[in-house]
Amino acid sequence: MDSTTSIEVARDELLEDFIKPADELRVDCTDAGNAAGCAAASPVTSCSSSDDDVGATFVCDVCMDACGVDELVHKVCGAACPATMCRDCMHTYISTRVESAIPGVLAKMPCPICLVPVNLVRWRKRLTPYIADFEPIFEAFCSKIERSCEVKCPSCHNNRGQLPLQASSMPPIKMLPSVAARLPDLRRQTRAFCHYELSATDLIAFVQGTFGAPLDMVLLQHLVPLVHDTERRAALYMRLRRMNPFIRTNCCNAAMCFACHVSGHHEDTTCEARGDALAKDQIAECSNCGLQLVKGDGCDWVQCYCGTQFGWLQAVLATKMRQLEPRHLAALRNMIQPFRRYVFKRRLFRAVLSKVSAMVLAARKKGIETTLRRETGLARVLKVQVARWAQIVRKRRVFLDMVDPAATISAKYFWIHYWETNGDEKVELDDEAASFMDIGFDV
């Protein structure tokens, strides 16, 4: 078989192996381990014999009212999800989440009990019996998410969404059979991305590392419409636009930059170089969703609309570092390396070395106390020596306070004369020394 025939066979395999099972790029109504029984399982509230853990009524986890099973919404984020809510409480929860969502931000719809993000396709399947009530809410939610991909067309000057619409199939791609054999791995990675188990950055890195250029970008462009979850599709699309911001609008086919929203493709100039230097000092880019934020005042610990929390000064510095060219970044790292070593040594001294002497003294004191408790005789000897030392110190203090510097008599004759004239004081000192010797150490 020649190379041309191999490519054509690969194209047919792609039709059967990648484009046809497009539903696998969406989140199933059950977990991955129960995917085989998804088609036969009840969507949400079926009171069949398989739901033997649910009786005729149930207690809602939110309002605590007893409701009939026809109002039950459970297993929201998976088969092990403990959520048990009535339709009204679920409707209130979803409505509140949609109303609080900011247009143009990639907001998620988490499970109300487990607080983990849930795919919108799964939400619709779990709420199939009440889809007439919930579908308008989901449409409003998806509309807010799609606004994150809106740009003003430089030709017609209208705001138009650039997010590709969902599709069940895409035109075939020609590839060799050896390359097409890796498509099952791509399905698994895409499923993990739709389940919020893999980020868009990791998915793109997998495609680039597995398929290589130029097929990786072709696959990613074909993959975006096959993701039926609006939030996941928008997240993948915006991540692709960070890699290649140059697009053509859907309305007028006008060339523009998706990142800086200017007309034309400025291949010779980066988007950051076109911005104002002062404005860039006030902008931080979220590491999760890529949204550029501006902070007026307040605490430096901020939270992005996607839920990611980070320090403002660190994020601004990281944003500036990403704007540097590789050669400038390498030169900057070499320049700041000595300062990093200096800061490390200073922190080491403050945290460790400055406390070494105190730690050594404490260890010696503890060792002495342990020895005295163990050696009773040594404690007695030490007691005598301490008493003698205290008496010597006391005599020196009395001598320095009372002896006239101009005295011509020696200390020996001075004390003889002193004790002869102050016998009562000598008796008191002897009694005090005797009482001090009677004090015992606790051993």
C-alpha positions in Angstrom: 0.0 0.0 0.0 1.5 3.3 -1.0 1.6 6.5 1.1 -1.4 8.1 -0.6 -3.6 5.0 0.0 -2.4 5.0 3.7 -3.6 8.6 4.1 -7.0 7.9 2.6 -7.4 4.9 4.9 -6.5 7.1 7.8 -9.1 9.6 6.7 -11.8 6.8 6.7 -10.6 5.6 10.1 -10.9 9.2 11.4 -14.5 9.3 10.3 -15.3 6.2 12.2 -13.0 6.6 15.1 -13.0 10.3 15.9 -15.8 12.2 14.4 -18.6 9.7 14.7 -18.6 9.1 18.5 -18.7 12.8 19.2 -20.8 12.2 22.3 -17.8 10.8 24.0 -16.4 14.3 24.1 -19.3 15.3 26.4 -19.9 14.3 30.0 -22.1 11.3 30.4 -25.0 11.2 32.7 -23.1 8.8 35.0 -19.5 8.5 36.1 -16.8 7.1 33.8 -17.0 3.7 35.6 -20.7 3.4 35.0 -20.7 4.7 31.4 -21.9 1.2 30.2 -25.2 1.5 31.9 -25.8 5.2 31.0 -28.2 4.5 28.2 -30.4 2.3 30.3 -30.3 4.4 33.5 -33.1 6.7 34.5 -32.1 10.4 34.0 -32.9 11.7 37.4 -36.1 10.9 39.3 -37.3 7.6 38.0 -39.0 5.7 40.8 -38.0 2.3 39.4 -36.8 -0.7 41.3 -33.2 0.2 40.7 -33.6 3.2 43.0 -34.4 1.0 46.0 -32.6 3.5 48.3 -35.4 6.0 47.8 -38.9 5.5 49.3 -42.2 7.0 48.5 -41.1 10.3 50.0 -37.8 12.0 50.8 -36.5 14.9 52.9 -34.9 17.8 50.9 -31.4 18.7 52.1 -32.2 22.4 51.8 -35.7 23.1 52.9 -36.0 19.9 55.0 -39.5 19.3 53.8 -40.9 15.9 52.9 -41.4 15.7 49.2 -42.6 13.0 46.8 -40.1 11.2 44.6 -41.5 12.9 41.6 -39.8 16.0 42.9 -36.5 14.4 43.6 -33.2 15.6 42.2 -30.2 13.5 43.3 -26.8 12.2 42.2 -26.0 15.6 40.7 -22.2 15.3 40.3 -21.9 11.5 40.3 -23.2 8.2 41.4 -21.8 8.8 44.9 -23.2 12.3 45.2 -25.1 12.6 48.5 -27.3 15.5 47.3 -31.0 15.0 47.7 -33.0 18.1 46.8 -36.5 19.0 45.6 -37.2 20.6 42.3 -38.1 24.0 43.8 -34.9 24.2 45.8 -32.8 23.2 42.8 -34.6 25.7 40.7 -33.8 28.4 43.2 -30.2 27.4 43.5 -29.6 27.4 39.7 -31.5 30.6 39.2 -29.4 32.3 41.9 -26.1 31.0 40.4 -27.2 32.2 36.9 -28.2 35.7 38.2 -24.9 36.1 40.1 -22.8 35.0 37.1 -21.0 38.0 35.5 -21.4 38.2 31.7 -18.2 37.5 30.0 -16.7 35.4 32.7 -16.3 31.6 32.5 -18.5 30.8 35.5 -19.2 27.2 36.5 -22.3 25.5 37.9 -21.1 23.4 40.9 -23.0 20.7 42.8 -24.9 22.5 45.6 -23.8 19.9 48.2 -20.4 18.6 47.0 -19.3 22.0 45.6 -17.5 20.4 42.7 -18.0 21.7 39.1 -20.6 19.8 37.1 -20.8 19.7 33.3 -23.8 21.5 31.8 -24.6 18.4 29.7 -24.9 16.4 32.9 -27.0 19.1 34.5 -29.5 18.8 31.6 -29.6 15.1 31.8 -30.2 15.0 35.5 -33.0 17.5 35.1 -34.6 16.0 32.1 -38.1 15.6 33.6 -38.1 19.3 34.4 -36.2 20.6 31.4 -39.0 22.8 30.4 -38.5 24.8 33.6 -34.7 24.8 33.6 -33.8 25.1 29.9 -34.4 28.9 29.8 -32.2 29.3 32.9 -29.4 27.3 31.3 -29.7 29.2 28.0 -29.3 32.5 30.0 -26.2 31.0 31.7 -24.7 29.8 28.5 -25.3 33.3 26.9 -23.3 34.9 29.7 -20.5 32.5 29.2 -20.5 33.0 25.4 -20.0 36.7 25.9 -16.4 36.0 27.1 -15.6 35.3 23.4 -17.2 38.4 22.0 -15.2 41.0 20.2 -16.2 44.2 18.3 -15.8 43.6 14.6 -13.5 46.3 13.1 -15.6 46.2 9.9 -19.2 46.5 11.1 -18.4 47.7 14.6 -20.9 45.3 16.2 -20.1 42.9 19.1 -20.1 39.4 17.7 -19.4 36.1 19.4 -16.5 34.2 18.1 -17.1 30.9 20.0 -17.7 28.1 17.5 -21.1 26.5 17.8 -21.4 22.9 19.0 -21.4 20.2 16.3 -22.0 16.5 16.2 -19.4 16.0 13.5 -16.6 17.8 11.7 -15.0 17.4 8.3 -12.5 14.5 8.1 -8.8 15.0 8.6 -6.2 13.1 6.7 -3.7 11.3 8.8 -1.6 8.1 8.9 -3.0 5.0 10.6 -0.2 5.2 13.2 -1.3 8.7 14.1 -5.0 7.8 14.1 -4.2 5.0 16.6 -3.6 7.7 19.2 -7.2 9.1 19.0 -8.6 6.9 21.8 -6.1 8.6 24.1 -7.3 11.9 22.9 -10.9 10.9 23.7 -9.9 10.0 27.2 -8.1 13.2 27.8 -11.0 15.2 26.4 -13.4 13.4 28.6 -11.3 14.2 31.6 -11.3 17.9 30.5 -15.1 17.9 30.3 -15.3 16.3 33.7 -13.1 19.2 35.1 -10.3 16.6 35.8 -7.9 18.2 33.3 -7.2 21.8 32.5 -7.3 23.3 29.0 -3.6 23.9 29.2 -2.9 20.2 30.0 -5.2 19.1 27.2 -3.4 21.3 24.7 0.0 20.2 25.9 -1.1 16.5 25.5 -2.2 17.2 21.9 1.0 19.0 21.0 3.1 16.3 22.6 1.2 13.4 21.1 0.4 14.6 17.5 3.0 17.3 16.9 2.8 20.2 14.5 1.0 21.1 12.3 -1.6 18.4 13.1 -2.0 19.5 16.7 -3.6 22.8 15.8 -5.8 21.2 13.2 -7.1 18.7 15.8 -7.6 21.4 18.4 -9.6 23.5 16.0 -11.8 20.5 15.2 -12.1 19.5 18.8 -13.6 22.8 20.0 -17.0 22.4 18.4 -17.3 18.8 19.5 -17.3 19.8 23.2 -21.0 20.4 23.9 -20.5 22.0 27.3 -20.5 25.8 26.7 -18.2 26.6 29.5 -15.7 23.9 28.6 -15.8 24.8 25.0 -15.3 28.5 25.8 -12.4 27.6 28.1 -10.7 25.6 25.4 -11.3 28.2 22.7 -9.9 31.1 24.9 -6.8 29.0 25.7 -6.2 28.5 22.0 -6.6 32.2 21.4 -3.9 32.9 23.9 -1.6 30.8 21.8 -2.7 32.3 18.5 -4.8 35.5 19.0 -5.1 36.3 15.3 -8.6 35.6 14.1 -11.2 36.5 11.4 -14.6 37.6 12.6 -17.6 35.4 11.9 -19.7 38.3 10.6 -17.4 40.2 8.1 -14.3 37.9 8.0 -12.3 40.9 9.1 -8.8 40.3 10.5 -8.2 41.3 14.1 -6.4 40.3 17.2 -8.5 38.5 19.8 -6.2 39.5 22.7 -5.8 43.3 22.3 -9.0 43.8 20.1 -7.3 45.8 17.4 -7.8 45.5 13.6 -5.3 43.5 11.6 -2.7 40.9 12.5 0.4 42.5 14.0 2.8 39.6 13.6 5.8 41.8 14.1 4.6 43.3 17.4 3.4 41.6 20.5 0.1 42.5 22.1 1.9 43.6 25.3 4.1 46.1 23.3 1.0 47.8 22.0 -0.4 48.4 25.5 0.3 51.4 27.7 3.2 50.9 30.1 1.3 52.5 33.0 -1.8 50.4 32.4 0.3 47.2 32.3 1.6 48.1 35.8 -1.9 47.9 37.1 -3.0 44.6 35.3 -2.7 41.1 36.6 -3.6 38.0 34.6 -5.4 35.1 36.2 -3.3 32.0 35.9 -6.4 29.8 35.6 -8.7 31.5 33.1 -6.4 34.2 31.7 -8.7 37.1 32.6 -6.9 40.4 33.0 -7.9 42.1 36.3 -7.4 45.7 37.5 -7.4 46.4 41.3 -8.3 49.8 42.6 -7.6 49.4 46.4 -8.1 47.0 49.2 -6.3 43.9 50.3 -3.6 42.4 48.0 -5.2 38.9 48.3 -7.8 38.9 45.5 -10.1 36.3 44.0 -10.8 36.1 40.3 -14.3 35.6 39.0 -13.5 32.0 38.2 -12.7 31.3 41.9 -8.9 31.3 41.7 -7.3 33.2 44.6 -3.8 34.7 44.4 -1.6 37.5 45.7 -1.9 40.7 43.7 1.7 41.8 43.7 2.9 38.3 42.8 0.4 38.1 40.0 1.4 41.4 38.5 5.1 40.4 38.6 4.2 37.0 37.0 2.3 38.9 34.3 5.3 41.1 33.5 7.6 38.1 33.5 5.5 36.4 30.9 5.7 39.5 28.7 9.5 39.3 28.6 11.4 37.8 25.7 13.3 34.6 26.4 16.7 36.2 26.2 15.7 39.1 28.5 14.1 36.6 30.9 17.4 34.6 31.1 19.4 37.7 31.7 17.1 38.9 34.4 17.3 35.5 36.2 21.1 35.6 36.1 21.1 39.1 37.5 18.8 38.3 40.5 20.4 35.0 41.4 23.0 36.6 43.8 20.2 38.6 45.5 18.3 35.3 46.0 21.3 33.8 47.7 21.7 36.8 49.9 18.0 36.7 50.9 18.2 33.0 51.6 21.3 33.4 53.9 19.6 36.3 55.7 16.4 34.3 56.3 18.5 31.4 57.4 20.3 33.5 60.0 17.1 35.0 61.3 15.2 31.8 61.5 18.0 29.3 62.6 21.5 30.7 63.3 20.4 33.5 65.6 18.7 30.9 67.8 21.6 28.4 68.0 23.2 29.9 71.1 19.9 29.9 73.0 19.3 26.3 71.9 22.7 25.2 73.0 22.3 26.9 76.4 18.9 25.3 76.8 20.3 21.9 75.9 23.2 22.3 78.4 20.7 23.3 81.2 18.5 20.4 80.5 21.6 18.1 80.6 22.7 19.5 83.9 19.2 19.1 85.4 19.1 15.5 84.3 22.6 14.7 85.7 21.6 16.3 89.1 18.5 14.2 89.3 20.5 11.1 88.6 23.6 11.8 90.8 22.5 12.7 94.3 26.1 13.1 95.7 27.0 15.5 92.9 24.0 17.6 93.9 25.3 17.9 97.5 28.7 18.9 96.4 27.3 21.5 94.1 25.2 22.8 96.9 28.3 23.3 99.1 30.1 25.1 96.3 27.3 27.4 95.5 26.9 28.3 99.2 30.6 29.2 99.4 30.5 31.2 96.2 27.5 33.1 97.5 29.2 33.9 100.8 32.3 35.1 99.0 30.3 37.4 96.7 28.4 38.8 99.8 31.7 39.6 101.6 33.1 41.3 98.6 30.0 43.5 98.3 30.2 44.5 102.0 33.8 45.2 101.7 33.4 47.4 98.7 30.5 49.3 100.3 32.1 49.9 103.8 35.9 50.0 103.4 37.3 53.5 103.0 39.7 53.5 100.0 42.1 55.6 102.1 42.2 53.0 104.9 45.7 51.7 105.7 44.8 48.6 107.5 44.6 45.3 105.7 41.4 43.4 105.1 42.3 40.8 107.6 42.6 43.1 110.6 39.6 45.1 109.3 37.3 42.0 109.6 38.7 41.0 112.9 38.0 44.5 114.3 34.6 44.5 112.5 33.4 41.2 114.0 34.5 42.2 117.4 32.5 45.4 117.3 29.5 43.8 115.4 29.0 40.4 117.0 25.3 40.4 116.5 25.6 40.8 112.8 28.2 37.9 112.7 25.8 35.7 114.5 23.0 36.5 112.0 25.2 35.8 109.1 26.3 32.4 110.6 22.6 31.5 111.2 21.8 32.5 107.6 24.6 30.4 106.2 23.5 27.4 108.4 19.9 27.7 107.2 21.1 28.0 103.6 23.1 24.7 104.0 19.9 23.0 105.3 18.1 23.7 102.0 17.9 20.5 99.9 17.7 20.2 96.2 14.6 18.4 94.7 16.0 15.2 93.4 
